[in-house]
Amino acid sequence: MENLPEPYIIHYPHIVAVADENGSRVELIEFFDCVGGAMWSKLHYAQSPIVEYSRIVGNTMRYMTRPGQVALPLEGSRFPAGISAVMVDENEISISYIGMGGGGVGATTCRDTAKGVLRSTSDESGGGKMAGSTIWLPRRSRLLIGVDDTDTPEEGATWTLVHNIARAVEDKESTYLSHTIVQLYPVPYRTKNCVSLVAEFATTEPVRLAEKFHKLLERYTLSEKTGMVVYTGFLPSEQLTAYGRKVKHREIEHGLLDALDDPHLSVIMGGRGIIGAVAALPFFTQYEEALELCDGRK
């Protein structure tokens, strides 16, 4: 019979946090190993006044928060655990959790050993104890990379190339968070399916990350019309979202792209694929809308 070295602990593999420019919003992103525990946390942690909402993206649980500190009125079964504080400074983000019983175990020893945690403090937990912890994470920014038109009718696939490059450029300063295929309006000059891609990262070195991605994309693209753009804002603007939806619904003129005025948007490779590359950005992690085919046919 096998021994269980830690029978009452499930370690979160990785935790990162992304802040906006002025530190007024933080997205906490927890990679999870136990889906049941993650779903339990999603339900209860969202009750905290500093959590705007929670959602699942792939193998991550995400909590959109506003920094602050609150006393949580914990109650068994109804509100047994939650996020009690989010603090932001120039270089770090701290997250404080508190819970009762098994919720206290999740709030302490399950999270404080995760990859990405710089340091932590925690109470003794287990049984019926109330326990809390605080973890400190690097303050990261979100970087979105949009790509389109890397293949030819004879070979290649943009979605696979983007994923493989994203995996290759990941390091301790940059975490690859998501990959979203965006269905565009099927224009006549498409390769076949007319999709573009957006890859999402949490990073402390956005310029270096974009340069690494660009070098690999230039090396492996099969097309002379490749488009690559980067977006460094916390969330895409309404203007960018409106543009993306237009590209999903009809063929557009290049002038519509030229009219965009967004200081967070930078063009890295300006081939014809830039239209789809920019259009992909606002759909990151919005998979159902991203994949919807809007060609007027049922």
Summary of the structure (lengths in Angstrom):
residues: 298
radius of gyration: 21.1
end to end distance: 57.0
largest distance: 68.5
contacts: 982
relative contact order: 0.13
helix: 26%
strand: 34%
